[in-house]
Structures are given as structure tokens and as C-alpha cells.
Amino acid sequence: MKKFFAVLLVFACASAKAQINKVSLQASGLTCSMCSKAVKNALEAVSFVDKVQVDIKNQQYNLSFKEGSVVDLDALNKAVQDAGFSVASLKASALVHQLKVEKDEHLKIGDENFHFLNAAGQTLDGVVNFSVVDKGFVSAKEFKKYAAMTKMTCVQTGHTAKCCASPQASVNSRIYHVVI
């Protein structure tokens, strides 16, 4: 009987929807500890954020989320901007199961759409770390470099276009551009 429940638990976990479970965010423009505290307070005020741990040395915020919540990366970016700063980098972690990714492929992780710019026919399994490289998540210089990795128009707008719409993402849906 115990084996049956163990198998059932493994099956339930394997079939659960992938979800972003951690984010590491660096803010730019911070000049003092009050700045760092303002960003921390802004991130803690986001409804789905559970904990914010600050790494002052690296100007980095490590976020974990409330269980079962939908993670909105744009809301995190807005919180930082509303505090008077900008996001210099955002790295996310998600638990995936046998997720096959190709270059320029659009996939759904949790409730969000992602465009993998540098995948090369990989099958991702377990915890996957990726960086969001959209406008507002990296410097203008870095964005230009990453945008050159695709000819699809969605990289410029952050929204799906006719060339990349799918059953999971209709035209004009938010899509995050990422590199592994």
C-alpha cells in the first residue's frame, strides 16, 4: 500500500505544471543602503512574493514565492521601477520535466510564455535556470546583442506576433525572451 502511494505521489509531481519557483534579481542605480531597502520593500509588497533575501555585496535580491501563486515577472520589474531603480538582470529557476526546447521556440512555463533564444535541441529536466533578456530586464547594449539572436519580431515588442502565435499563446500575448 505504501508503494502505491509513493508511486501516486511521484506521478502527481511529474505531471504537475512547471512553475517558476525562484528569482534572482539585480537592481541598478543603487547608491546606498536606503536604496537597497527601498527595493526590498517594493519587492516584498508584490502579492505573490513570499521572501526577499538581500545580498548587499552583489546588489542582488533572491526571491521565493508563495506556494500556488502565479509569478508575474513584469510585476517584479514594475516594483523595482516604482522604487526608482531599474532591473539590471533577472534570473529565474523553474522545475520542468522533459521539456524539449529548440532555438527560437516558444514554450509555456507555468502561466507565462517564453521564447528560448539560444536553445539547441535540448531536453531540460529538473531545475532549469534561465535569464530574461527583454527590454527593461537587461541594459540596452545587452538587449541589442540578444535581439540579434532572432529574426522574429516578438523580441522587439515582448508580445507574440503572427509569426510566433501558437495554441498556448495567441497573438499579442506577453512573451519573455530568455537564454539558458
Secondary structure as GFF3:
##gff-version 3
##sequence-region A 1 180
A	DSSP	alpha_helix	2	15	.	.	.	ID=ss1
A	DSSP	beta_strand	19	28	.	.	.	ID=ss2
A	DSSP	alpha_helix	33	44	.	.	.	ID=ss3
A	DSSP	beta_strand	49	55	.	.	.	ID=ss4
A	DSSP	three_ten_helix	56	58	.	.	.	ID=ss5
A	DSSP	beta_strand	60	65	.	.	.	ID=ss6
A	DSSP	alpha_helix	73	82	.	.	.	ID=ss7
A	DSSP	beta_strand	86	101	.	.	.	ID=ss8
A	DSSP	beta_strand	105	109	.	.	.	ID=ss9
A	DSSP	beta_strand	112	116	.	.	.	ID=ss10
A	DSSP	beta_strand	122	132	.	.	.	ID=ss11
A	DSSP	alpha_helix	140	147	.	.	.	ID=ss12
A	DSSP	alpha_helix	154	157	.	.	.	ID=ss13
A	DSSP	beta_strand	175	179	.	.	.	ID=ss14
###
